[in-house]
Amino acid sequence: MQNLIAKAITHGVYIITAQASGKKNGMTAAWVSQVSFNPPLIMVAIAPARFTHGLIKASGFFAINTLSEDQVELAKYFGTHSGKDVDKFSTIPYIEAGSGSPVLKEAMAYVECKLVNAFGAGDHTLFIGEVLEGEILRPDKQPLIFSWNRFF
Ligand SMILES: Cc1cc2nc3c(=O)[nH]c(=O)nc-3n(C[C@H](O)[C@H](O)[C@H](O)COP(=O)(O)O)c2cc1C
């Protein structure tokens, strides 16, 4: 079933970032979607075991950093290491958005969200964020796509 869904549903690729109690972290996520125009709401599905999960709950804010098609290595790095073990931002240039979430300087775009709701859904939590601010940082780039368990 999972193989079928992975091939049937296509995603963008994002680094979800958050900062709480002086700890900053980011993780790769593909399960991200806008869910409302007015107010502007975005959903990210994050498993409770992720280090990022606790940071979002603690801070009440998160940023969604959009990766471009030439950033597969960044997607793999943030998606295969945990902030429980390594400081992923020790080698990654970043700035901080208005509410403190790290923004990758190399991201194609970002939005920072205020957490407005969280729902358990199977083995993931759906965090719903209202968009506070954002910027297209590299308008010349094309987005990275995740489909058929591969990057495009
Ligand atoms: C392409 C890709 C997409 C991913 N999408 C998600 C996702 O949508 N939700 C999720 O919880 N984990 C997802 N992951 C797994 C996390 O990125 C991975 O477990 C990460 O190491 C968690 O980091 P953290 O513990 O520092 O938060 C994805 C990984 C990859 C490589």
The ligand as a Gaussian input file, in Angstrom:
#p B3LYP/6-31G(d) Opt

LIG

0 1
 C       12.554000      13.045000       1.167000
 C       12.201000      12.913000       2.636000
 C       10.946000      13.300000       3.075000
 C       10.597000      13.180000       4.425000
 N        9.350000      13.599000       4.817000
 C        8.992000      13.517000       6.138000
 C        7.716000      14.008000       6.578000
 O        6.919000      14.559000       5.797000
 N        7.414000      13.878000       7.888000
 C        8.264000      13.284000       8.803000
 O        7.937000      13.189000       9.997000
 N        9.503000      12.833000       8.406000
 C        9.895000      12.956000       7.108000
 N       11.139000      12.557000       6.715000
 C       12.050000      11.964000       7.717000
 C       12.785000      13.029000       8.557000
 O       13.311000      14.064000       7.739000
 C       13.954000      12.351000       9.321000
 O       13.422000      11.376000      10.204000
 C       14.822000      13.340000      10.070000
 O       16.056000      12.702000      10.372000
 C       14.212000      13.861000      11.357000
 O       15.117000      14.792000      11.917000
 P       15.012000      15.347000      13.416000
 O       14.974000      14.148000      14.346000
 O       16.264000      16.172000      13.582000
 O       13.765000      16.175000      13.522000
 C       11.521000      12.666000       5.364000
 C       12.802000      12.287000       4.923000
 C       13.150000      12.407000       3.579000
 C       14.548000      12.015000       3.123000

